[in-house]
Amino acid sequence: MSYEAAKAIIARAHSVGVNFINTAVVYRRGLSEDFIGRALRELKIQRDEVVIATKIPGDFLSPDDVFKAVDGSLRRLGVSTIDLLQLH
C-alpha cells in the first residue's frame, strides 16, 4: 500500500469517527507506524483525538528488547505515548 492510500484511509476513518488505530512493529517492518505517524501529523489530527495501539513481537520480551521496541515505535509514530502495547 502506498503512503497516499494509507493517508486517505486514515482521513476517511477519522472523518466518520474512528478513533482507534491499531498497528504493529512487524507490519511492513515499521512502515505502518511511519505511515500512521506521518498521516496524523499531515492531517493535523491531534494526539488526544486518537487511541494508538501497537504490538511488539512475542519472541523479544527481555526488558532491553521491550524498551528498544517501544522507543522505535514512539519514534516512527512521532508521539510521546502509546495507549496500548500488545504482544504480537
NORLINKA-V720366 format. One record per pair of residues at least 24 apart in sequence whose C-alpha atoms are under 10 Angstrom apart, sorted by the first residue. I is the first residue (numbers start at 0). J is the second residue. Records with the same first field share a line. If there is no record, write none. Layout:
# NORLINKA-V720366
I: J / J
This chain:
# NORLINKA-V720366
0: 27 / 31
1: 34
2: 30 / 31 / 33 / 34 / 35 / 37 / 38
3: 34 / 38
4: 34
5: 31 / 34 / 35 / 38
6: 34 / 35 / 36 / 37 / 38 / 39 / 41 / 42
7: 38 / 42
8: 38
9: 34 / 35 / 38 / 39 / 42 / 44
10: 38 / 39 / 41 / 42 / 43 / 44
13: 39 / 42 / 44 / 48 / 49
16: 48 / 49
17: 48 / 49 / 50
18: 47 / 48 / 49 / 50 / 51
19: 48 / 49 / 50 / 51 / 52 / 82
20: 49 / 50 / 51 / 52 / 53 / 82
21: 50 / 51 / 52 / 53 / 54 / 83 / 84 / 85
22: 51 / 52 / 53 / 54 / 55 / 72 / 84 / 85
23: 52 / 53 / 54 / 55 / 56 / 72 / 84 / 85 / 86 / 87
24: 53 / 54 / 55 / 56 / 68 / 69 / 71 / 72 / 75 / 87
25: 53 / 54 / 55 / 56 / 87
26: 53 / 54
29: 71 / 72 / 75 / 76
30: 75 / 76
31: 75 / 76
32: 71 / 72 / 73 / 74 / 75 / 76 / 77
33: 72 / 73 / 74 / 75 / 76 / 77
34: 75 / 76
35: 75 / 76 / 77
36: 72 / 73 / 74 / 75 / 76 / 77 / 78
37: 75 / 76 / 77
38: 76
39: 76 / 77 / 78
40: 76 / 77 / 78
46: 78 / 79 / 80
49: 82
50: 80 / 81 / 82 / 83
51: 76 / 78 / 80 / 81 / 82 / 83 / 84
52: 81 / 82 / 83 / 84 / 85
53: 81 / 82 / 83 / 84 / 85 / 86 / 87
54: 83 / 84 / 85 / 86 / 87
55: 84 / 85 / 86 / 87
56: 85 / 86 / 87
57: 85 / 86 / 87
58: 86 / 87
59: 86
60: 86
